[in-house]
Amino acid sequence: MKIGLVRFSSLGDVLLTTGVIRELKRRLPDTQITMITSSRYSDIFAFNPNLDNLIVLEGKRPGDLLRLAKRVRNEAFDIIADLHLNLRSLFVSLSSKSRGRLHYSKCRWPRSMMVFRKERRRLDHVVTRYFRPFEELGLKLTNPRPEIWIDDATKRRMDFFLGNPRIPLVAISPGARRPTKRWIAEGYGELCKLLIELEGARVVLVGDTDDTRVASRVKGIVGRELIDLTGKTSLLELASVLARCSAVVTNDSGPMHMAAAVNTPIVAIFGPTVPEFGFSPLGKAEVIQKELPCRPCSLHGSERCTKNGFKCMRLITADEVFHVVSGVLNDR
């Protein structure tokens, strides 16, 4: 049997498909599993032993999507599962002409009710929802944790760069796609100071090129040298760095799920979004959030707060976050 899985973006969502791949291969070891994703995220699957094939979307032009759809159709999948459910993934799924087309539930309505009516109830984690269509085959998800496999050359390169492994290393991921999902730079800056002064830790800033500006603000507040890798690592290099860390402090963003994939303890800061949406960090994780009547205010964050003076993030103090991170460091 041949199974194709479709998920084009974003980093966290793509990473979370790896738990599904692992469980499918474990339950159906003779099945050929193919991941269909954007070339931007292909490194996530480069060394995954549970994956048999990888098909990537190379660009964003219509012709690129047409070529991808043709290749998918030629694969003649028995089952194709749309784990994205947008126009591009729907087009690819329909073009496959597979008799077994599956898709997951985004739970958009109950999530929207949380936003507009504040009806807080915990939804199934998105990995559970990714896997639910396969329950029709009699399969059961037992371990949702994501994973990423890192090649030895990348590990050696990043180990050499990071130096002494005996000194606690804490990763700070201050970015997020939407501004309101970012804890304030002043908070991260003061947290870095506390980690350096009171825990003797080294701090490494991580993120993609879009996070360089907020990382610069954090560095300016700290006033001393940090390891700044924002916009300077591949996905596998980022994974290798997070695997070396004793803890990762992050917003509700892709690096949060990357930390879970390498089994590093997480301290996650949530503002306009809530874990009940189904995107909570898996593995060893502590979530810091403020219970306010205006939360959650959006499904994916927004450009600016228009409701309550950004209290969901501004009320979270550096001392509060440091106390949690310190507990994680001392538990290891």
Buried (B, 14 or more C-beta within 10 A) or exposed (E): EBBBBBBBBBBBBBBBBBBBBBBBBEBBEEBBBBBBBBEBBBBBBBBBEBBBEBBBBBEEEEEBBEBBBEBBBEBEBBBBBBBBBEEBBBBBBBBBEBEBBBBBBBBEEBBEBBBEEEEEEEBBBBBBBBBBBBEEBEBEBEEBBBBBBBEEEBBEBBBEBBEEEEEBBBBBBBBBBBBBBBBBBEBBBBBBBBBBEEBEBBBBBBBBEEBBEBBBBBBEBBEEEBBBBBBBBEBBBBBBBBBBBBBBBBBBBBBBBBBBBBBBBBBBBBBBBBBBBBBBBBBBBBBBBBEBEBBBBBBBBBEEBEBBEBBBBBBBEBEBBBEBBBEBBEEE
